[in-house]
Amino acid sequence: MKDRVKILVALGKEFSEVLENENSNNFPSFDFIYASNPWFIPEFVKYSLNIWSKLLTEDKIHSWLNNYNLPKSGETKRLGLVLAGNIPAVGLHDFISGFICNYSLIIKLSSKDKVLMKWIIERVKILGNISDQKITISENLFGHFDKIIATGSNNSNRYFEYYFAKMPNILRKNRTSIAILDGNESAEDLENLADDIFLYFGLGCRNVTKLYLPKNYNFDLISKAFEKYSFLANYFKYANNLDYHFAIFSMNKVAFKSFGHILLTENSDFNSAVSVINYQFYDELTDLIKNIDKNSEELQCIITKISNIANKLDFGKSQKPNLYEYADNVDTIKFLIE
């Protein structure tokens, strides 16, 4: 395991080097990644690499893995990985989990994140002098696996359940995140909330798509805080969504508020479209908490400073998960070593 930890630490250092000089380590360039997927703008790819460079340190990796009794040796098993591609390197945690547990990995990349993730995987192979048989990128996952981890939409999850039902699995589907405000948030809190909403264009399951607000909330407070992401309207993919939903709301006489680069509409759904945030007023916090608990399987993160809400995260923390924070609260390492 020590050697694999060293490889991951070296990978984290390579991320830092790329952020200083994108011509290092055979990096494909931020512009090339953006050309392959217009949602992966350089600012957001750099943000992802920066977060991972701070996570992949010897101290943090050991602190994470000290909670487990990892096998020192033994027969190598095969792990299939179906990776998502909604945000840059979103499948990296599953990859390093399988790698650190010494599985042979057969990986199906998302078409949306082939360039960045392929580069990361190839760098790990080079850093560790690892064979193609130990880590394989494949267009399909037919064949024998000891375990499978697959992430996708609610629709693709039905196929996962059919194809992978007979083997130990973690099958993930759509989730989203919410924020609960009480009106006493500071300007810094609300600017951090903007990160939770706008990073990666809001495409991640950890992105906030729904706000719960107290009655008579002053929307000017969040309007000012959200201005830091007004530049998103300069990107055509996002701008197209913004124009489309502005037109749909207007034609259907749906009430909404426009901050120029984001639309807010009163809606009970947790999920909202790109460029739209749903909001809902609440009277009693107790009733709201009961509703959230009842629908907990739809939620990834709850962002708030209200003290009596379980498993909450502070503003600005949704896209800065620690290594021990697992998607859907399913412990990947425990699953792999059982």
Residue pairs with C-beta under 8 A, 6 or more apart in sequence:
1 65
1 70
1 72
1 100
1 102
3 128
4 99
4 100
4 102
4 128
5 58
5 61
5 62
5 65
5 100
7 99
7 124
7 127
7 128
8 56
8 61
8 96
8 99
8 100
8 124
9 56
9 57
9 58
9 61
10 127
11 56
11 120
11 123
11 124
11 127
12 52
12 53
12 54
12 55
12 56
12 57
13 53
14 24
14 25
14 123
14 127
15 49
15 50
15 52
15 53
15 56
16 53
17 24
17 25
18 24
18 25
18 27
18 49
19 46
19 49
19 50
19 53
22 29
22 30
23 29
25 123
26 119
26 122
26 123
27 119
28 115
28 116
28 119
30 42
30 45
30 46
31 42
32 115
33 40
33 42
33 45
33 88
33 115
33 116
34 40
34 41
34 42
34 45
36 114
36 115
37 85
37 112
37 113
37 115
38 235
38 236
38 237
39 112
39 200
39 201
39 203
39 237
40 88
40 113
40 116
41 235
44 87
44 88
44 199
44 200
44 201
45 88
45 116
47 199
47 319
48 87
48 88
48 89
49 88
49 89
51 319
51 320
52 89
52 92
54 60
55 322
55 323
56 96
60 322
60 323
61 100
61 323
63 323
64 322
64 323
64 324
65 100
65 333
67 324
67 333
68 333
68 334
68 337
69 337
70 100
70 101
70 333
70 337
71 101
71 102
71 337
76 102
76 103
76 104
76 134
77 103
77 104
77 146
77 147
78 103
78 104
78 105
78 106
78 144
78 145
78 146
78 147
79 98
79 101
79 103
79 104
79 105
79 106
79 145
79 146
79 147
79 148
79 149
79 336
80 106
80 107
80 108
80 141
80 145
80 147
80 148
80 149
80 150
80 164
81 91
81 94
81 95
81 98
81 105
81 106
81 107
81 108
81 148
81 149
81 150
82 108
82 141
82 148
82 149
82 150
82 151
82 152
82 160
83 90
83 91
83 94
83 95
83 107
83 108
83 109
83 110
83 113
83 117
83 151
84 90
84 91
84 110
84 113
84 151
84 152
84 172
85 91
85 109
85 110
85 111
85 112
85 113
85 114
85 117
86 110
86 112
86 200
86 203
86 204
86 205
87 200
87 203
87 204
88 113
88 116
88 200
89 113
89 116
89 117
89 120
90 113
90 151
90 204
91 109
91 110
91 113
91 117
91 151
92 117
92 120
93 323
93 326
93 327
93 332
94 149
94 151
94 332
95 105
95 107
95 117
95 120
95 121
97 332
97 333
97 336
98 105
98 149
98 336
99 105
99 124
99 135
100 333
101 333
101 336
101 337
103 146
103 147
103 336
104 133
104 134
104 135
104 136
105 134
105 135
105 136
106 136
106 138
106 141
106 143
106 145
107 121
107 135
107 136
107 137
107 138
108 137
108 138
108 139
108 140
108 141
109 117
109 118
109 137
110 117
118 137
121 135
121 137
124 130
124 135
125 131
125 132
125 134
125 135
141 148
145 167
146 167
146 168
147 167
147 168
147 169
147 335
147 336
148 164
148 167
148 168
148 169
148 170
148 171
149 169
149 170
149 172
149 332
149 335
150 156
150 157
150 160
150 164
150 169
150 170
150 171
150 172
151 172
151 327
152 160
152 172
152 173
153 173
153 174
154 173
154 174
156 173
157 171
157 172
157 173
160 169
160 171
161 171
164 171
168 335
168 338
170 328
170 330
170 332
170 335
172 327
172 328
172 330
174 205
174 271
174 298
175 205
175 297
175 298
175 299
175 300
175 327
175 328
176 205
176 207
176 208
176 209
176 210
176 270
176 271
176 298
176 299
176 300
177 196
177 205
177 206
177 207
177 208
177 209
177 299
177 300
177 301
177 302
177 303
177 318
178 208
178 209
178 210
178 211
178 212
178 270
178 292
178 299
178 301
178 302
178 303
179 193
179 196
179 197
179 208
179 210
179 211
179 212
179 302
179 303
179 304
179 315
180 211
180 212
180 282
180 288
180 302
180 303
180 304
180 306
180 309
181 193
181 211
181 212
181 213
181 214
181 217
181 304
182 214
182 304
182 305
182 306
183 213
183 214
183 217
183 218
184 305
185 193
185 221
185 305
185 315
187 221
187 224
187 225
189 305
189 315
190 221
190 222
190 224
190 225
190 226
190 315
191 225
191 228
191 316
192 314
192 315
192 316
192 317
193 208
193 222
193 225
193 303
193 315
193 316
194 225
194 226
194 228
194 229
195 315
195 316
195 318
195 319
196 206
196 207
196 208
196 301
196 303
196 315
196 316
196 317
196 318
196 319
197 207
197 208
197 209
197 226
197 229
197 262
197 277
198 226
198 229
198 232
198 262
199 207
199 319
200 207
200 319
201 232
201 235
201 237
201 238
201 274
202 208
202 209
202 272
202 274
202 275
203 274
204 319
205 300
205 327
206 300
206 301
206 318
206 319
206 321
207 318
207 319
208 277
208 301
208 303
208 318
209 270
209 271
209 272
209 277
209 278
210 267
210 269
210 270
210 271
210 272
210 277
210 278
210 279
210 280
211 222
211 264
211 277
211 278
211 279
211 280
212 279
212 280
212 281
212 282
212 288
213 279
213 280
213 281
213 282
214 281
214 282
215 281
215 282
215 283
217 281
219 257
219 264
223 259
226 259
226 261
226 262
227 259
229 261
229 262
230 260
230 261
231 261
232 238
232 261
233 239
233 242
233 260
233 261
238 274
238 275
241 273
241 274
241 275
241 276
242 261
242 262
242 263
242 275
245 263
245 273
245 275
245 276
246 258
246 263
248 254
249 255
249 256
249 263
249 265
254 265
255 265
255 266
256 263
256 264
256 265
257 263
257 264
257 265
258 264
261 275
262 275
262 276
262 277
263 275
263 276
263 277
264 276
264 277
264 278
264 279
265 272
265 276
265 277
265 278
265 279
266 278
266 279
266 280
266 281
267 278
267 279
267 280
268 278
268 280
269 278
270 278
270 295
270 298
270 299
271 278
272 278
282 288
285 306
285 308
289 308
289 309
292 299
292 302
292 309
300 327
300 328
301 313
301 318
302 309
302 311
302 312
302 313
303 312
303 313
303 314
303 315
303 317
303 318
304 312
304 313
305 312
305 314
305 315
306 312
311 329
326 332
